[in-house]
C-alpha cells in the first residue's frame, strides 16, 4: 500500500521567541548547526519511506512562500493552506481528504514539522512497523517515546504490555492518554514502565481516520467531504473557507484518539526531541567544557551552563550561570533557565500592549 505523509507546519513556536517570530516560526529555522531547517530535516528523514510527490505540507497562506522556498521539490498542489487555525483534528482531516482525492486509499503518516530525530534508520524501521500495523483493519497507530526521566512537560500514553497488535510489530494496545503530570506522578509513570511520552506522531490508513472522523466528529467529517468534492474546482477556496471556519477547534487526541477503538502504540527509541524550548539547545548541540552552548560572536568569563544565541554583535558575559540569552536585530531575551517555560508570557504581554511588531 502506498505510504504518504502529512507534515504539520502551521505553528508559531512561541517558546523560541525572539528567534521564532510570526513571520519566521521555529519550523523554518536552523537550530542544529548543519544549516538545515527543522522542516527540511523532517522531509529528508522520511524520504527512504515516502516519495517526495506523496508528501503533503499543512500550513497557512502566510507560510506558503517559506514552504516553497525551503522545500522546492514538494509539488505546489501538495501545500495545503488552512484558512484559519483550528487545532490538529481539522488540520489532519483536511490533509486526509486531499490525499484521498489523489489516492483511493493509502497509509498516512502524520508528523510535526519541528521535532528532531537522532537515529534516522531506527526511526524509519519504527515507521515501517507502524505501517504494517495500520494496514490491518482500522488500526490507528501512534508512536510513543520510551521515557528516560520523569518529564512533566509532555502528555503520556498508557499501554497494555500484555496486548500486542495482530501484526506482531512491537505495537501494544493503548489503555489511555493522560495529560502532563506533576513531578511525583511522572516518577510513578517512569517506574511503572507502562507509560510513554506522547510524540504527536500518527500512522493510519486514510480510510481508517476518515471513518473515525465520521463516528466521533460527524460535523467536521461532513464539512471535510464537502471540501473534498470541491478540490480542484473553481469553488475550492470558497468552500474551504466556509467549511473550515465552522469547524470546532479540537486536537486529534481529544477528538478521535481518546474515543476510538483499535488504538496501538509503538515504543520509540530513536533519539526523539520535540525541541520545545530554548533548553533543548543543550540536548541537540554540543556544550563546551563549561557546559555552555554558544552561537555567534561571544566571549565568556566565569560563565557556566548558559545558552547564548547571537549573530554579529559581540556578546560578552561575566559571572553568569544557568542563563539563556538570545539576541536578534530588534529584541534581546535574558532568562533564567528555570523560567524558560514562561517565555510565552512575554508574548502575552506584547499582545496586551499592542506591540505586535515584536511578535
N, C-alpha and C positions, 0 to 999 in steps of 0.2 A: 504494500500500500504506500502511495506517495506520502512523503513527510514534508509538511510545510511549517512555517514559523511565523508567529506574530510577536514583534518586539514592541513593547510599550514604551514610548518616548515622549510623553506629554507632560511629565512632572517638572517642578520648578527647582528642586534640590535646595530648599531654603536653608538647610543646616550647613551648607557650604558657602553661605554669604561671608564676605563680599565678593568672592571669586565667582560663585554661581549667581547669576542675575536673571531677571526676566527675559532679557534679550539673548542670554547665553547660559542656559542652565547646565547643571552638572553633567548630564549625559553627553554633552558636546565638548566637554573639557578633557584635556590630557592630564591625568593625575599620577601616572605611573613612571614617568621619566623616559618612556620609549617613543614619545611623540605621537602615539595613537590615542584617539579619544575613546571614552568609555563605550560609545555606541559602535565605533569601528571595531573595537575588540570583541564586542558581543556578536557582531555579524561574522567576523573572522573565525570565531570559536566554533560556530555551528556548521561551517562550510563542508566539513567531512560528511555531514549527515543531510544537509538541506541545500539544494541548488539555489543560486542567487535569485533566479526568477521566481522561486517559491517562498521567498522571504518578504513579509509584509511589515511595514512600519506604521504604528498607530501614533499620531501626534496631533498637533493643531496647525492651523493655517500660518501662524506666526513662525513656527519652526520648520515649515516645509522647505524654505530655501537652505537652512542649515543641513537638513537631511540630504537634500540633493547635492550640496557641496561636499559633504563628508562621505556620502555613500553613492557616488555617481553611477555605480553598476546596478543599483536597485531600480527596476522599472518604475517609471513615474506613476503608473496606474496602481502600483503596489504601496504607494504612500497614502495612507488613509487619514484624512484630517477630520477630527471631531469638531463640530461647530461650537460646542461648549463642553466644559469638564463635567463628567457625570460618574466619576469613580471607575473601578476596574470592571464591574459586571457589564455595563453598557459598552465599554471600550472593547472587551473581549467578544461580546455578542456582535458588534459591528465588524470586527475582524473576521469572525466566523462566517457571516453571510457573504462577505467579499470572497473568501476562499471557496465557499460553497457555490458561488456563482461561476467560478472557474473550474472547480473540481467537483465531480459528483459526490465523492467522499474522500477524505484524506485524514491522515494523522496531523494534528495541530499542536505544535509546541507553543507555549505562551511564556515569554521571558521578559524580565525587566531589562532596560537598556543600560542601567548604571550600576550593575554588580560586577565583581571581578571573580575569576576562577584561576587558581594557580596551576592545577593539573588538568590540562585540556583533554588528554586522552582518556583519563578516568571519567571526566565529565561526559564525553561522547559515549563511552561504554554504558554509563548510567542512563543516558537518554535512550540508547538502543534498547536497554532492558525495559524502560518505561513504555516505549513504543509497542513492544511485544505484549505488555500487559494491556495497554489501551486498545489493542486490536481485538481483544476478547470481549464480546458482548458490548455493554455500555459502560465499561470501567472508566472511571475518572482517576487519573494518577497525579500525584503531586510529589515533588522532591523535598524531603526533609533533610536538614543538616545535622549530623551527629554532633551534639554539643560537647565541648571540652572544658567549659567553665560555666558557672551559673549566670548567664546573661539575663538582664531584666529589660532589655530594650527590644526584644523580639517576642512575637507570639510563638506558641508551641503547638505541636501536633502530637496527640497521644495515640500510640499504635498498639495493636494487639500482637505480640510476638508469636502467639500460638496459631494465628490465622494467616496463612500465606496466600498469595494470588494463584489462580489456576495455571498460569503460565510458568510458575515457579522461577521467577526472575528477581529474587531478593525483595519483593514487594510484600508489604504487610497491610492488613485491614486497618483502617483508621477508626479509632474509637471516638475521637472528638478533636475540635480545635479550641485552644484556650488563649485568653488574652495575655498581654505582657504581665508577668508575675512580679511579686515582691522578691527581694533577695532570698529570704528564707524559703519561699515556695520554689524558686528557681533551683536552690540547692537540693530540695527534695526531688524535683524533676530529674536533676542530673544523677542523683543516687539511684533512682528507680530504674534507669536505663530503658524506660518506655516512652520517653518524650524526645522529640526532635525539634530543632528550630524551623519555623515556617519560612521558607525561602521565597515564596510567591512565584514559584515556577510550576507550570502545569502541563500535562500531556493527555490528550484525548482525541477521539475521532470528532470531526466537525459535527457529524450527525448526532453523536452522543451528547455533546454540550448543548446543541440546539434543542434536543429532546428535553433536557433538564431545564432549559430556559422556559420551554412550553409548560412544564409541570409546576415550576416554582416561581417564575416571573412572567406570567402569561401576558401582561400588558406590554412588557418590554419585548417579548417574543413576537407579538402581533406587529409592533412597530418595526422590528427588525425585518420581518418578512416583507413589509411594505417597502422598506429601504432596498432590500434585495431585488425586488421586482423593478425598481427604478434605476438600478445601477446600469450605467452606460446610456441612459436616455437623457433627453433634454430636461426632464423634470428631476433628475437625480439630486441636485443641490437643494432644490425647494423641498422635496420630500425628506431629505436627510435633516435639514434644518428644522422642519416642522415636527418630525417624529422624535428626533434626538433631544430636543429641548423639553419634551414632555416626559422623558424617561426619569425615573427615580434615581437619585444618586446613591448607589449601593455598591459595596465591594463584592467580588465574586465569592469570597468566603461566606459572608452573611447571606447573599442572595441565592447561592446554589450549594456550595460545598458542605455547609453545616446541615443541609436538609436532604441531600442526595444519598442514595444507596450506592453500593459498589464503589466506594472510595478506597484507594490504595495509596500507600506512601512508600517510596524507596529511599532508604537512608543514603545520604551522600557524604563522601569523604574526599572531595576533590579540591580542597583549599578555597572554599567559598567565602566571600566577604561582601556585605551589602554596601560597604563604603558609606555608612550612614551619617558620619560626622567627620570633623577635622581629626578626631582621634584615630581614625582609620589610617591616616598617613604613616603612623608608626608601624602598622601591620603590613602595609603594602610597599613600603620603601625601607631601605637600609638606614639604620641610625648610625651616627658616628660614635667615637669612643666615649663621648659624654652623654649618649642617649638622645642626641638631637637629630631632628630631620630638618635639613636646611636646603632651601631652594631660592637662588637669587644671589645678589651681591651682599654678602653677610659676613660680619665679624662678631665673634662672641668671646666674652671673657667671663669666667666663672658662671657659665650658663649650662644648665643640665636639664635633660628630659623635656626639651622645649621644641615646639614645631614652629618654624618660621618660613613663610612663603612670601617672597618678594619678587622684584624684577630688576631694573637697572639701578634704582636709587639704593644707596648704601644704607643698610640697617645694622646698627651696632647695639649690642646688648651687654650689660654688665650685671652680674649677680642675680640672674633670673633662674627660676626652677618651676617646671610644670606649667608652662605658659604657652598659649597659642597666639601667634602674631601673623596676620595676613594683611599685606599691603597691596592695594590696587591704585589705579590712576586717581580715583576720586574718593576712596574710602580706606580707612585703616581699622582693623579689628585687633583688640588686645583682650584676651580672655583667659582666665584660669581654666585649666583642663577639666576640673571637676564641674565646671559650669558650661561645658561645651553644648550640652543638650538645651541650653536656654538661649542659644543664638537666634532661634526663631522669634523670641520675644523682641529682639531688635527690629525684625521685620514688622511685627505688630505695631511697635511704637512709630516706625516710619510711616506706616499706613495711617495711623491715628493723626499724626502731624502733617499728613498730606505731603510728605517729602518723597514723592513717587520716583523722582529722578535717581534715587539710590536703591530702588528695588530691582 
